[in-house]
Amino acid sequence: GSSPVRQVLLTAMRTSRLFSVIDSHTAGHPTRTVISGIPPLRGHSVREQRDDFRAVHDGLRGLLLHEPRGHAAMVAAVPVPSRDADQGLFFISSYVYLDMCGHATIGYIASLAATGALPQGFEQTGMSIETPAGIVHVTGTFEAGQLTSVVLRNVPSYLASADVAVEIDGLGKVTCDIAYGGIMYALVDASQVDLPFDIDHASRWCHAGVAIKQGLNSASGHLQVGSVLFHRAIVGGARHLVILASNKFDRSPCGTGTSARLAQLHARGELATGAPYRAENILGVPFAAKVAELAQGKDGQPAVIPEVRGMAHISAFSTLVLEADDPLSAGFLPG
């Protein structure tokens, strides 16, 4: 039903669309959980529903995530029905559709908790979530009934290709591993790039990461990577910086990237099952992670089930408005 406030808004303004959203950030990276306003989507699976959104409603991506209502780093979590899990969820970034997103899954659970909408029994058993990449399982830790962290068991993750070398203009020869954690990553030791590994140089890291991604993806015979994860060793783990685009990096330690990193380290014999791994973002905020168990990938290759624990914090409860005569209804994204 339509609330009285909603009716007043619709009457008072030249409004064609309203979207109820909960904004959160997971270790600094934003998630916009869209509670209402998305049209019904066709498809049996979450992947089919996501693909229907992309085919029919892609204009909403710019409206919800681009300026003036968002920015280059925005990610939306869109809850949809699932036949195979407790809930369906797909993910939209400002410029691509993601098969899986760890930080946004954590943000979604924190948003449910903030509104008292966690499923009954969640404290005891958690819930299953169908994503385009597969079904993941989430639980939480609680203190005095309050959610204090979200624990994500991700899809099977694996090392796809080791010691891949590519020549990059301005960087020379760069060697990386390619691993899957719900998205395919190039994992690059940051010591190969002569830059301070800090937030002040993020834009230069973005340019380096995009150059590596383009170099890998244009080389024949290589797996196509979605993002580049730079890592630098710290006590008990590594600091991560995931480059998504020339003007976009993951502010969080990255859930799918951390999953790929766990798979890489386990395959190389450098991380035992159950051993703790600290994944820190460029701001020093950590995820706690481990290889929970062994598994098989979709093609039968050795894989691991990663477990990533982090927390999101609510930043806004909002109603996004589109007025009928808004000249920038599709939003815009500076290059």
TIPATI-959877 format. One record per residue (C-alpha): x, y, z. Coordinates in steps of 0.1 Angstrom, whole numbers, plus 5000, padded with zeros to 4 digits. Example, Ala and Ser with C-alpha at 12.3 -4.5 7.8 and 13.67 -1.06 7.14 Angstrom:
! TIPATI-959877
<px->5123	py->4955	pz->5078>
<px->5137	py->4989	pz->5071>
***
This chain:
! TIPATI-959877
<px->5000	py->5000	pz->5000>
<px->5009	py->5036	pz->4997>
<px->5017	py->5056	pz->5028>
<px->5001	py->5090	pz->5036>
<px->5036	py->5106	pz->5033>
<px->5040	py->5090	pz->4999>
<px->5007	py->5102	pz->4987>
<px->5016	py->5138	pz->4998>
<px->5049	py->5135	pz->4980>
<px->5032	py->5123	pz->4948>
<px->5006	py->5150	pz->4950>
<px->5029	py->5179	pz->4959>
<px->5056	py->5172	pz->4934>
<px->5058	py->5165	pz->4897>
<px->5068	py->5130	pz->4906>
<px->5069	py->5100	pz->4883>
<px->5090	py->5076	pz->4905>
<px->5099	py->5071	pz->4942>
<px->5124	py->5046	pz->4955>
<px->5128	py->5037	pz->4992>
<px->5165	py->5029	pz->4999>
<px->5187	py->5021	pz->5028>
<px->5223	py->5033	pz->5024>
<px->5251	py->5017	pz->5043>
<px->5288	py->5014	pz->5041>
<px->5309	py->4983	pz->5046>
<px->5344	py->4993	pz->5057>
<px->5339	py->5025	pz->5037>
<px->5323	py->5011	pz->5005>
<px->5287	py->5020	pz->4999>
<px->5257	py->4997	pz->4995>
<px->5223	py->5011	pz->4985>
<px->5197	py->4985	pz->4993>
<px->5166	py->4992	pz->4972>
<px->5135	py->4984	pz->4994>
<px->5108	py->4995	pz->4970>
<px->5103	py->5010	pz->4935>
<px->5118	py->4982	pz->4914>
<px->5092	py->4969	pz->4889>
<px->5084	py->4931	pz->4890>
<px->5111	py->4912	pz->4872>
<px->5106	py->4881	pz->4850>
<px->5127	py->4849	pz->4855>
<px->5128	py->4818	pz->4877>
<px->5164	py->4823	pz->4890>
<px->5180	py->4854	pz->4905>
<px->5203	py->4855	pz->4875>
<px->5173	py->4855	pz->4851>
<px->5157	py->4883	pz->4871>
<px->5189	py->4903	pz->4871>
<px->5192	py->4898	pz->4833>
<px->5156	py->4910	pz->4829>
<px->5164	py->4941	pz->4849>
<px->5195	py->4947	pz->4827>
<px->5175	py->4942	pz->4795>
<px->5144	py->4962	pz->4803>
<px->5152	py->4986	pz->4832>
<px->5189	py->4994	pz->4828>
<px->5179	py->5031	pz->4828>
<px->5172	py->5027	pz->4865>
<px->5209	py->5019	pz->4871>
<px->5219	py->5055	pz->4862>
<px->5190	py->5070	pz->4882>
<px->5198	py->5050	pz->4914>
<px->5236	py->5050	pz->4913>
<px->5250	py->5078	pz->4892>
<px->5252	py->5115	pz->4900>
<px->5233	py->5135	pz->4912>
<px->5218	py->5108	pz->4935>
<px->5249	py->5086	pz->4937>
<px->5285	py->5086	pz->4925>
<px->5311	py->5063	pz->4907>
<px->5316	py->5040	pz->4937>
<px->5279	py->5033	pz->4944>
<px->5266	py->4997	pz->4945>
<px->5230	py->4987	pz->4948>
<px->5217	py->4955	pz->4963>
<px->5183	py->4945	pz->4949>
<px->5163	py->4919	pz->4969>
<px->5141	py->4896	pz->4947>
<px->5123	py->4863	pz->4953>
<px->5142	py->4830	pz->4952>
<px->5129	py->4795	pz->4946>
<px->5160	py->4779	pz->4960>
<px->5171	py->4800	pz->4989>
<px->5156	py->4821	pz->5017>
<px->5161	py->4853	pz->4997>
<px->5173	py->4864	pz->4962>
<px->5198	py->4893	pz->4958>
<px->5215	py->4908	pz->4928>
<px->5240	py->4936	pz->4926>
<px->5244	py->4966	pz->4904>
<px->5275	py->4988	pz->4904>
<px->5275	py->5022	pz->4888>
<px->5288	py->5008	pz->4855>
<px->5285	py->4970	pz->4855>
<px->5263	py->4941	pz->4869>
<px->5281	py->4920	pz->4894>
<px->5275	py->4882	pz->4898>
<px->5284	py->4884	pz->4935>
<px->5293	py->4912	pz->4959>
<px->5305	py->4905	pz->4994>
<px->5305	py->4940	pz->5008>
<px->5269	py->4946	pz->4995>
<px->5257	py->4913	pz->5010>
<px->5270	py->4924	pz->5043>
<px->5254	py->4958	pz->5038>
<px->5221	py->4942	pz->5029>
<px->5221	py->4921	pz->5061>
<px->5230	py->4951	pz->5082>
<px->5201	py->4970	pz->5066>
<px->5177	py->4942	pz->5075>
<px->5189	py->4943	pz->5110>
<px->5185	py->4981	pz->5113>
<px->5149	py->4978	pz->5103>
<px->5141	py->4948	pz->5124>
<px->5136	py->4927	pz->5092>
<px->5160	py->4899	pz->5097>
<px->5141	py->4866	pz->5092>
<px->5129	py->4848	pz->5123>
<px->5155	py->4824	pz->5136>
<px->5184	py->4843	pz->5119>
<px->5204	py->4845	pz->5151>
<px->5204	py->4807	pz->5153>
<px->5207	py->4796	pz->5117>
<px->5213	py->4826	pz->5095>
<px->5199	py->4825	pz->5060>
<px->5207	py->4814	pz->5025>
<px->5208	py->4840	pz->4997>
<px->5207	py->4831	pz->4960>
<px->5229	py->4854	pz->4939>
<px->5237	py->4853	pz->4902>
<px->5270	py->4835	pz->4911>
<px->5252	py->4809	pz->4932>
<px->5238	py->4804	pz->4967>
<px->5258	py->4819	pz->4996>
<px->5250	py->4815	pz->5033>
<px->5251	py->4843	pz->5059>
<px->5251	py->4843	pz->5097>
<px->5257	py->4870	pz->5122>
<px->5273	py->4876	pz->5156>
<px->5252	py->4893	pz->5182>
<px->5256	py->4911	pz->5215>
<px->5226	py->4918	pz->5236>
<px->5204	py->4911	pz->5205>
<px->5223	py->4936	pz->5184>
<px->5241	py->4925	pz->5152>
<px->5278	py->4931	pz->5156>
<px->5292	py->4914	pz->5125>
<px->5280	py->4895	pz->5094>
<px->5297	py->4862	pz->5084>
<px->5295	py->4853	pz->5047>
<px->5302	py->4818	pz->5034>
<px->5308	py->4825	pz->4997>
<px->5305	py->4804	pz->4965>
<px->5333	py->4779	pz->4957>
<px->5364	py->4799	pz->4949>
<px->5395	py->4787	pz->4931>
<px->5429	py->4796	pz->4916>
<px->5424	py->4797	pz->4879>
<px->5458	py->4805	pz->4865>
<px->5492	py->4810	pz->4883>
<px->5522	py->4832	pz->4875>
<px->5507	py->4850	pz->4845>
<px->5531	py->4876	pz->4831>
<px->5521	py->4906	pz->4810>
<px->5540	py->4936	pz->4797>
<px->5524	py->4970	pz->4807>
<px->5534	py->5003	pz->4793>
<px->5550	py->5024	pz->4821>
<px->5551	py->4994	pz->4845>
<px->5571	py->4969	pz->4827>
<px->5566	py->4932	pz->4833>
<px->5539	py->4925	pz->4858>
<px->5533	py->4889	pz->4872>
<px->5500	py->4880	pz->4888>
<px->5477	py->4851	pz->4897>
<px->5441	py->4849	pz->4884>
<px->5415	py->4836	pz->4908>
<px->5378	py->4834	pz->4912>
<px->5358	py->4844	pz->4943>
<px->5324	py->4851	pz->4927>
<px->5342	py->4875	pz->4902>
<px->5375	py->4868	pz->4884>
<px->5404	py->4888	pz->4898>
<px->5440	py->4894	pz->4889>
<px->5460	py->4893	pz->4921>
<px->5490	py->4915	pz->4920>
<px->5517	py->4919	pz->4946>
<px->5517	py->4957	pz->4951>
<px->5555	py->4958	pz->4954>
<px->5556	py->4956	pz->4916>
<px->5542	py->4991	pz->4913>
<px->5564	py->5020	pz->4925>
<px->5538	py->5039	pz->4944>
<px->5530	py->5045	pz->4981>
<px->5502	py->5021	pz->4991>
<px->5478	py->5046	pz->5006>
<px->5446	py->5065	pz->5000>
<px->5464	py->5096	pz->4988>
<px->5476	py->5077	pz->4957>
<px->5444	py->5059	pz->4950>
<px->5438	py->5076	pz->4916>
<px->5473	py->5065	pz->4904>
<px->5467	py->5030	pz->4916>
<px->5434	py->5031	pz->4896>
<px->5454	py->5039	pz->4864>
<px->5479	py->5012	pz->4871>
<px->5451	py->4986	pz->4878>
<px->5432	py->4995	pz->4847>
<px->5464	py->4992	pz->4826>
<px->5470	py->4957	pz->4840>
<px->5434	py->4947	pz->4835>
<px->5434	py->4959	pz->4799>
<px->5468	py->4942	pz->4793>
<px->5456	py->4909	pz->4806>
<px->5422	py->4910	pz->4788>
<px->5437	py->4919	pz->4755>
<px->5463	py->4891	pz->4756>
<px->5451	py->4860	pz->4738>
<px->5446	py->4829	pz->4758>
<px->5442	py->4846	pz->4791>
<px->5411	py->4844	pz->4813>
<px->5391	py->4877	pz->4813>
<px->5394	py->4895	pz->4847>
<px->5368	py->4918	pz->4861>
<px->5391	py->4936	pz->4886>
<px->5426	py->4939	pz->4898>
<px->5434	py->4933	pz->4935>
<px->5467	py->4947	pz->4947>
<px->5480	py->4932	pz->4979>
<px->5508	py->4940	pz->5003>
<px->5517	py->4918	pz->5033>
<px->5508	py->4928	pz->5068>
<px->5510	py->4907	pz->5100>
<px->5484	py->4879	pz->5097>
<px->5473	py->4888	pz->5062>
<px->5475	py->4916	pz->5036>
<px->5463	py->4950	pz->5028>
<px->5440	py->4950	pz->4997>
<px->5433	py->4976	pz->4971>
<px->5408	py->4965	pz->4944>
<px->5407	py->4985	pz->4912>
<px->5374	py->4984	pz->4895>
<px->5377	py->5012	pz->4869>
<px->5398	py->5043	pz->4861>
<px->5378	py->5063	pz->4886>
<px->5367	py->5036	pz->4909>
<px->5383	py->5015	pz->4936>
<px->5368	py->4993	pz->4963>
<px->5369	py->5011	pz->4996>
<px->5364	py->4979	pz->5015>
<px->5389	py->4950	pz->5016>
<px->5365	py->4934	pz->4991>
<px->5345	py->4902	pz->4999>
<px->5348	py->4885	pz->4965>
<px->5384	py->4896	pz->4962>
<px->5393	py->4883	pz->4996>
<px->5376	py->4850	pz->4986>
<px->5398	py->4849	pz->4955>
<px->5429	py->4856	pz->4976>
<px->5420	py->4828	pz->5001>
<px->5417	py->4804	pz->4971>
<px->5451	py->4816	pz->4958>
<px->5469	py->4812	pz->4991>
<px->5454	py->4778	pz->4998>
<px->5463	py->4765	pz->4963>
<px->5498	py->4777	pz->4968>
<px->5501	py->4759	pz->5002>
<px->5504	py->4792	pz->5020>
<px->5472	py->4792	pz->5040>
<px->5458	py->4761	pz->5058>
<px->5421	py->4753	pz->5061>
<px->5407	py->4772	pz->5091>
<px->5438	py->4795	pz->5095>
<px->5429	py->4832	pz->5101>
<px->5436	py->4858	pz->5074>
<px->5433	py->4895	pz->5080>
<px->5422	py->4914	pz->5049>
<px->5427	py->4951	pz->5054>
<px->5414	py->4979	pz->5032>
<px->5435	py->5009	pz->5022>
<px->5420	py->5028	pz->5053>
<px->5431	py->5000	pz->5077>
<px->5396	py->4986	pz->5083>
<px->5397	py->4948	pz->5083>
<px->5377	py->4918	pz->5073>
<px->5384	py->4885	pz->5091>
<px->5386	py->4856	pz->5067>
<px->5394	py->4819	pz->5065>
<px->5391	py->4789	pz->5043>
<px->5361	py->4772	pz->5059>
<px->5362	py->4740	pz->5039>
<px->5373	py->4724	pz->5006>
<px->5350	py->4722	pz->4976>
<px->5349	py->4718	pz->4938>
<px->5344	py->4746	pz->4913>
<px->5318	py->4745	pz->4885>
<px->5342	py->4727	pz->4862>
<px->5354	py->4702	pz->4888>
<px->5386	py->4721	pz->4897>
<px->5398	py->4721	pz->4934>
<px->5381	py->4750	pz->4952>
<px->5375	py->4763	pz->4987>
<px->5345	py->4777	pz->5005>
<px->5357	py->4811	pz->5018>
<px->5343	py->4827	pz->5050>
<px->5345	py->4864	pz->5053>
<px->5334	py->4884	pz->5084>
<px->5328	py->4921	pz->5084>
<px->5303	py->4947	pz->5094>
<px->5283	py->4975	pz->5076>
<px->5270	py->5007	pz->5092>
<px->5239	py->5025	pz->5082>
<px->5244	py->5060	pz->5067>
<px->5208	py->5069	pz->5055>
<px->5172	py->5059	pz->5052>
<px->5160	py->5077	pz->5020>
<px->5133	py->5081	pz->4994>
<px->5149	py->5088	pz->4961>
<px->5127	py->5110	pz->4939>
<px->5125	py->5114	pz->4901>
<px->5104	py->5144	pz->4890>
<px->5087	py->5140	pz->4857>
<px->5106	py->5170	pz->4842>
<px->5141	py->5162	pz->4855>
<px->5164	py->5168	pz->4826>
<px->5190	py->5143	pz->4840>
<px->5167	py->5114	pz->4848>
<px->5193	py->5088	pz->4837>
<px->5220	py->5105	pz->4858>
<px->5256	py->5111	pz->4847>
<px->5290	py->5097	pz->4856>
<px->5321	py->5118	pz->4850>
<px->5350	py->5100	pz->4833>
***
